[in-house]
Amino acid sequence: MRTVAVLGGGPAGATIAERLARAGLRTIVIDEKLAWEKPCGGGITYKAYSQYPYLLENDTPKKLVTGTTLAAPRAGRVRMELNRPLVIYSRFDLNGMLLRRAEAAGAEIEKNRILGLDRTASGWHIRTRTSRIEADYCVVATGARNPLRDVGTQYTADNTMYTLGYFVPSDQAHIDIQFLPNLEGYIWVFPRQGHLSVGIGGKGEPAQSLRARLEKYMDENGISRKDAKFFGHMLPNLNPPAWRNNRLAGDGWIAVGDAGGLVDPVTGEGLYYAVRSADLASQVLLSESEPEKKAAGYRQLIEKDFGYDLTYGAGLAKRLFHGAILFGAVPTRMIDFMRRSPRFCEIMQDLFAGTQPYLELKSRLLKNVNTTLHEILMSFLFRKVVLGSTQV
């Protein structure tokens, strides 16, 4: 293998391009937009920057956010100080930084629109608006809106979610998360460089309805839409069967990041999985395995590394957003537990940091549920009996 074409210059494409170019392969990144602003929060979790320190240790403008407020119907709000901060970039800045790293490693960057992809006896023939490129192997990093039908994840409507919102010219120091009734998703307010990203992501609900929910929230919380730029974007959100049958790789190609459906089905977080899948894909491509075995090898690496966990998370998501516990909605009880139970707050800290696997979440909750309920009961009795007696 001498030449690899990376189709897409987002975080996943830029990451694998850097790895392959640094190893000495001729690597060509082709993307119509290259660095561009994207609506999602742009938050890098502790799990991501502890594993890939350059995501934190760079000169790119960023915010380190340690405060978050969560709210749910009939539960009010609870504030949590993060012991492992989120690192939040403008997506334009983050993407630009990763592309510069790829270029510095020797990758060729071509700003061009991909019109078609044809398999040949020796590799691939890539047609762009102004050029024809020959490559031995293709990395599909085109994002969720992949125009290439024969490579990458095959999406159906029930395996996607829609995000929309506003870039608001304002600032705040903390993140806001608002859960809503009967919505598999949530509203977020993320502070970024020069603006707030105020948005909503939801599955199984029309964009018009999501926008109405978001604007109602903004009006109720005094967030002005004056001079705010509207955005909308589709994200992968695979159901468990789609995870098991996901088209991640094939003859002469590998899909990374959103193009491979590699997004957390609960939170919608995709940056860690973009970088991680690119890292794993580069390991496979640089290995000495036979070309025809690389697709299977990549699928196995993804499954063992995080695929099984996200498959389980896909089944968990509906129960989390639509389920009930102790005669209340799960998000409502979650806020109640956070307010009263230090042990439950520790679990939430790990979820925000990205270090709590979904596969182990149930057993951890079961181990702590008796202690949590005891903490809640004692807190209730302390307020009602001890403080009540003092007041009397």
C-alpha positions as CSV (number, residue, x, y, z in Angstrom):
1,M,0.0,0.0,0.0
2,R,1.5,3.3,-1.1
3,T,-1.3,5.9,-1.4
4,V,-4.3,6.3,0.9
5,A,-7.2,8.7,0.1
6,V,-9.0,10.1,3.2
7,L,-12.4,11.2,2.1
8,G,-13.3,13.9,4.6
9,G,-11.3,16.3,6.7
10,G,-13.2,16.4,9.9
11,P,-11.7,15.2,13.3
12,A,-11.7,11.5,12.2
13,G,-10.2,12.2,8.8
14,A,-7.6,14.6,10.0
15,T,-6.5,12.2,12.8
16,I,-6.0,9.2,10.6
17,A,-4.3,11.3,8.0
18,E,-1.8,12.5,10.5
19,R,-1.1,8.9,11.7
20,L,-0.6,7.5,8.2
21,A,1.4,10.4,6.9
22,R,3.7,10.3,9.9
23,A,4.3,6.6,9.2
24,G,5.4,7.4,5.7
25,L,2.4,6.6,3.5
26,R,1.3,9.1,0.9
27,T,-1.9,10.4,2.3
28,I,-4.4,12.7,0.5
29,V,-7.2,14.4,2.4
30,I,-10.1,15.5,0.2
31,D,-12.9,17.6,1.6
32,E,-15.0,20.3,0.1
33,K,-15.2,22.5,3.3
34,L,-12.2,21.3,5.4
35,A,-12.5,23.2,8.8
36,W,-16.0,24.4,9.4
37,E,-18.3,25.3,12.3
38,K,-20.5,22.5,13.5
39,P,-23.5,22.8,15.9
40,C,-22.7,20.3,18.6
41,G,-21.0,21.3,21.8
42,G,-17.4,20.6,20.8
43,G,-16.6,19.2,24.2
44,I,-13.5,17.0,24.7
45,T,-14.0,14.6,27.7
46,Y,-11.3,13.6,30.2
47,K,-11.3,10.1,28.6
48,A,-10.3,11.7,25.3
49,Y,-7.7,14.2,26.4
50,S,-6.1,11.8,28.9
51,Q,-5.6,9.3,26.1
52,Y,-4.7,11.8,23.5
53,P,-3.0,14.7,25.4
54,Y,-2.6,16.9,22.3
55,L,-6.4,17.5,22.5
56,L,-5.6,19.6,25.6
57,E,-2.0,20.6,25.2
58,N,-2.1,23.0,22.3
59,D,-2.3,26.7,21.6
60,T,-5.8,26.6,20.1
61,P,-8.4,28.8,21.9
62,K,-10.5,26.7,24.2
63,K,-12.5,26.8,27.4
64,L,-12.0,24.5,30.4
65,V,-15.4,24.1,32.0
66,T,-15.8,22.7,35.5
67,G,-19.4,23.6,36.2
68,T,-22.6,22.0,34.9
69,T,-26.2,22.4,35.8
70,L,-28.7,19.6,35.1
71,A,-32.5,20.0,35.2
72,A,-35.5,17.8,34.6
73,P,-39.3,18.2,34.9
74,R,-40.6,18.2,38.5
75,A,-37.0,18.0,39.8
76,G,-35.7,21.5,39.4
77,R,-32.0,22.1,38.9
78,V,-28.8,20.6,40.4
79,R,-25.3,22.0,40.1
80,M,-22.3,19.7,39.9
81,E,-18.7,20.8,39.9
82,L,-16.7,18.6,37.5
83,N,-13.5,17.2,39.1
84,R,-12.3,16.5,35.5
85,P,-13.1,19.4,33.3
86,L,-14.6,19.3,29.8
87,V,-12.4,21.1,27.2
88,I,-14.6,23.0,24.8
89,Y,-13.5,24.3,21.4
90,S,-15.2,26.0,18.6
91,R,-15.5,23.2,16.1
92,F,-13.9,25.4,13.5
93,D,-10.8,25.9,15.7
94,L,-10.6,22.2,16.7
95,N,-10.9,20.9,13.2
96,G,-8.3,23.5,11.9
97,M,-5.8,22.4,14.6
98,L,-6.2,18.7,13.7
99,L,-5.8,19.5,10.0
100,R,-2.6,21.5,10.6
101,R,-1.2,18.5,12.5
102,A,-2.0,16.3,9.6
103,E,-0.4,18.7,7.1
104,A,2.7,19.0,9.3
105,A,3.0,15.2,9.4
106,G,3.1,15.2,5.6
107,A,-0.5,14.7,4.5
108,E,-1.6,16.4,1.3
109,I,-4.8,18.5,1.8
110,E,-7.1,19.1,-1.2
111,K,-10.1,21.3,-0.8
112,N,-12.4,19.7,-3.4
113,R,-15.8,18.1,-3.7
114,I,-15.9,14.3,-4.2
115,L,-18.3,13.4,-7.0
116,G,-17.7,9.7,-7.2
117,L,-15.8,6.6,-6.1
118,D,-15.0,3.7,-8.4
119,R,-13.3,0.4,-7.5
120,T,-10.5,-0.6,-9.9
121,A,-8.3,-3.7,-10.1
122,S,-5.5,-2.0,-8.3
123,G,-7.4,0.3,-5.9
124,W,-9.7,3.3,-6.3
125,H,-10.4,6.0,-8.8
126,I,-11.8,9.1,-7.0
127,R,-13.6,11.7,-9.1
128,T,-13.6,15.3,-7.7
129,R,-14.9,18.5,-9.2
130,T,-11.5,19.4,-10.7
131,S,-9.3,16.3,-10.5
132,R,-9.0,12.5,-10.7
133,I,-7.1,10.8,-7.9
134,E,-5.8,7.2,-7.8
135,A,-5.4,5.5,-4.4
136,D,-4.6,2.0,-3.1
137,Y,-7.0,2.3,-0.2
138,C,-9.8,4.6,1.0
139,V,-10.7,5.9,4.4
140,V,-14.3,7.1,4.5
141,A,-14.5,10.1,6.9
142,T,-17.4,12.0,5.2
143,G,-19.5,12.4,8.3
144,A,-23.1,11.5,8.9
145,R,-24.2,12.9,5.5
146,N,-22.2,10.5,3.5
147,P,-23.0,11.0,-0.3
148,L,-21.1,7.7,-1.2
149,R,-23.8,5.1,-1.0
150,D,-21.6,2.0,-1.4
151,V,-19.2,2.7,1.5
152,G,-19.8,3.6,5.2
153,T,-22.8,3.1,7.5
154,Q,-26.2,2.6,5.8
155,Y,-28.5,4.9,7.7
156,T,-32.3,4.6,8.0
157,A,-34.5,7.3,9.6
158,D,-34.8,5.3,12.9
159,N,-31.0,5.2,13.2
160,T,-30.4,8.9,13.2
161,M,-31.2,11.9,15.4
162,Y,-31.5,15.5,14.5
163,T,-29.8,18.4,16.3
164,L,-30.6,22.0,15.8
165,G,-30.2,25.3,17.6
166,Y,-28.5,28.7,17.7
167,F,-25.0,30.2,17.9
168,V,-25.8,32.9,20.5
169,P,-23.4,35.9,20.8
170,S,-23.1,35.6,24.6
171,D,-21.0,33.9,27.3
172,Q,-21.3,31.9,30.5
173,A,-19.0,29.8,32.6
174,H,-20.9,26.6,33.0
175,I,-22.8,24.0,30.9
176,D,-26.6,23.7,31.1
177,I,-28.4,20.3,30.4
178,Q,-32.2,20.3,30.3
179,F,-34.1,17.0,30.0
180,L,-37.6,17.2,28.6
181,P,-40.7,15.1,29.0
182,N,-41.2,12.4,26.3
183,L,-38.0,13.2,24.4
184,E,-35.1,10.8,23.7
185,G,-32.6,13.6,23.9
186,Y,-32.0,16.9,25.7
187,I,-31.3,20.6,25.4
188,W,-27.8,21.9,25.9
189,V,-26.1,25.3,26.5
190,F,-22.3,25.0,25.8
191,P,-20.0,28.0,26.3
192,R,-17.6,28.2,23.4
193,Q,-15.0,30.7,22.1
194,G,-17.0,33.8,21.2
195,H,-20.5,32.4,21.5
196,L,-22.8,29.9,23.2
197,S,-24.0,26.8,21.4
198,V,-27.6,26.5,22.4
199,G,-29.2,23.4,20.9
200,I,-31.5,20.4,21.2
201,G,-30.9,16.9,20.0
202,G,-33.7,14.3,19.8
203,K,-34.6,11.1,18.2
204,G,-38.0,10.2,16.7
205,E,-39.4,13.7,16.7
206,P,-39.7,16.2,13.8
207,A,-37.3,19.1,13.5
208,Q,-40.2,21.6,13.7
209,S,-41.3,20.2,17.1
210,L,-37.7,20.1,18.4
211,R,-37.3,23.8,17.4
212,A,-40.5,24.7,19.2
213,R,-39.2,23.0,22.3
214,L,-35.9,24.8,22.1
215,E,-37.3,28.2,21.5
216,K,-39.7,27.8,24.4
217,Y,-36.8,27.0,26.7
218,M,-34.7,29.9,25.4
219,D,-37.6,32.3,26.0
220,E,-38.2,31.0,29.5
221,N,-34.6,31.3,30.4
222,G,-33.9,34.7,28.9
223,I,-31.7,33.5,26.0
224,S,-32.1,36.0,23.2
225,R,-32.2,34.8,19.6
226,K,-31.4,38.3,18.3
227,D,-28.3,38.1,16.0
228,A,-28.1,34.4,16.7
229,K,-27.3,32.1,13.8
230,F,-29.5,29.0,13.3
231,F,-28.0,25.6,12.6
232,G,-29.2,22.1,12.0
233,H,-27.4,18.8,11.6
234,M,-28.0,15.1,11.5
235,L,-26.2,12.7,13.8
236,P,-26.0,8.9,13.7
237,N,-27.9,7.2,16.5
238,L,-27.9,3.5,15.9
239,N,-30.3,1.1,17.4
240,P,-28.9,-2.2,18.8
241,P,-29.6,-4.2,15.6
242,A,-28.0,-1.5,13.5
243,W,-24.9,-1.7,15.7
244,R,-24.7,-5.5,15.2
245,N,-25.0,-5.1,11.4
246,N,-23.1,-1.9,11.0
247,R,-21.2,-1.5,7.7
248,L,-17.9,-0.4,9.1
249,A,-15.4,-1.7,6.4
250,G,-15.2,-3.5,3.2
251,D,-13.1,-4.4,0.2
252,G,-10.3,-1.7,0.2
253,W,-12.1,0.8,2.6
254,I,-12.6,1.6,6.2
255,A,-15.1,4.1,7.7
256,V,-14.2,6.2,10.7
257,G,-16.2,8.6,13.0
258,D,-19.7,9.6,12.0
259,A,-19.4,7.9,8.6
260,G,-19.1,4.6,10.6
261,G,-22.0,5.5,12.9
262,L,-19.6,5.8,15.8
263,V,-21.5,8.1,18.1
264,D,-22.6,7.6,21.7
265,P,-26.3,6.7,21.4
266,V,-27.1,8.2,24.9
267,T,-25.2,11.5,24.9
268,G,-24.7,12.0,21.1
269,E,-20.9,12.6,21.8
270,G,-18.8,11.7,18.8
271,L,-15.4,13.4,19.1
272,Y,-13.8,10.8,21.2
273,Y,-15.0,8.0,18.9
274,A,-13.9,10.0,15.8
275,V,-10.3,10.2,17.2
276,R,-10.3,6.7,18.6
277,S,-11.7,5.0,15.5
278,A,-9.2,6.8,13.4
279,D,-6.4,5.6,15.7
280,L,-7.6,2.0,15.5
281,A,-8.0,2.2,11.7
282,S,-4.5,3.5,11.3
283,Q,-3.2,0.6,13.4
284,V,-4.9,-1.8,11.0
285,L,-3.8,-0.1,7.8
286,L,-0.2,0.1,9.1
287,S,-0.2,-3.6,10.2
288,E,1.3,-6.4,8.1
289,S,-2.0,-8.2,7.8
290,E,-3.2,-9.2,4.3
291,P,-5.3,-6.5,2.6
292,E,-8.3,-8.7,2.5
293,K,-8.1,-9.2,6.2
294,K,-8.0,-5.6,7.2
295,A,-11.7,-5.0,7.1
296,A,-12.4,-7.9,9.5
297,G,-9.5,-6.9,11.7
298,Y,-10.9,-3.3,12.0
299,R,-14.4,-4.5,12.9
300,Q,-13.0,-6.7,15.6
301,L,-10.9,-3.9,17.1
302,I,-13.9,-1.5,17.2
303,E,-16.1,-4.2,18.8
304,K,-13.6,-5.0,21.6
305,D,-12.6,-1.4,22.2
306,F,-16.0,0.3,22.4
307,G,-18.5,-1.2,20.0
308,Y,-20.0,-3.7,22.5
309,D,-20.4,-0.9,25.0
310,L,-22.2,1.4,22.6
311,T,-24.4,-1.4,21.4
312,Y,-25.5,-1.9,25.0
313,G,-25.8,1.9,25.4
314,A,-28.2,1.9,22.5
315,G,-30.6,-0.4,24.3
316,L,-30.2,1.7,27.5
317,A,-31.0,5.0,25.9
318,K,-34.7,4.5,25.5
319,R,-35.1,3.3,29.0
320,L,-33.1,6.3,30.3
321,F,-35.1,8.9,28.5
322,H,-38.6,7.2,28.6
323,G,-38.4,4.9,31.6
324,A,-39.6,5.3,35.1
325,I,-38.2,4.5,38.6
326,L,-39.7,5.0,42.0
327,F,-42.9,6.4,40.4
328,G,-41.0,9.1,38.5
329,A,-39.3,9.6,35.2
330,V,-35.7,8.4,35.1
331,P,-34.2,11.9,34.4
332,T,-36.3,13.4,37.3
333,R,-35.1,10.7,39.7
334,M,-31.6,11.2,38.5
335,I,-31.7,14.8,39.5
336,D,-33.2,13.9,42.9
337,F,-30.4,11.3,43.5
338,M,-27.7,13.8,42.5
339,R,-29.1,16.3,45.0
340,R,-29.1,13.9,47.9
341,S,-26.5,11.2,47.2
342,P,-22.7,11.7,47.0
343,R,-22.3,8.2,45.7
344,F,-24.6,8.8,42.8
345,C,-22.8,12.1,42.0
346,E,-19.6,10.0,41.7
347,I,-21.3,7.9,39.0
348,M,-22.4,11.1,37.2
349,Q,-18.9,12.5,37.4
350,D,-17.6,9.4,35.6
351,L,-20.3,9.6,33.0
352,F,-19.3,13.2,32.2
353,A,-15.7,12.3,32.1
354,G,-16.4,9.4,29.7
355,T,-14.8,6.8,32.0
356,Q,-18.0,4.9,33.0
357,P,-18.7,2.1,30.5
358,Y,-22.4,1.4,29.9
359,L,-21.8,-2.3,30.2
360,E,-20.8,-1.8,33.8
361,L,-23.3,0.9,34.7
362,K,-26.1,-1.4,35.7
363,S,-24.0,-3.4,38.2
364,R,-22.5,-0.3,39.6
365,L,-25.9,1.2,40.1
366,L,-27.2,-2.0,41.8
367,K,-24.2,-2.0,44.1
368,N,-24.9,1.6,45.1
369,V,-28.7,1.7,45.1
370,N,-29.2,0.6,48.7
371,T,-26.6,3.1,49.9
372,T,-28.1,5.8,47.7
373,L,-31.6,5.2,48.9
374,H,-30.3,5.1,52.5
375,E,-28.5,8.5,51.9
376,I,-31.7,10.0,50.5
377,L,-33.8,8.7,53.4
378,M,-31.4,10.0,56.0
379,S,-31.3,13.4,54.2
380,F,-35.1,13.5,54.2
381,L,-35.3,12.6,57.9
382,F,-32.6,15.0,58.8
383,R,-34.4,17.9,57.1
384,K,-37.9,16.9,58.4
385,V,-37.1,15.8,61.9
386,V,-33.8,17.4,63.0
387,L,-34.1,20.7,61.3
388,G,-37.9,20.7,61.9
389,S,-37.3,20.2,65.7
390,T,-34.7,22.9,65.8
391,Q,-37.1,25.3,64.2
392,V,-39.8,24.4,66.7
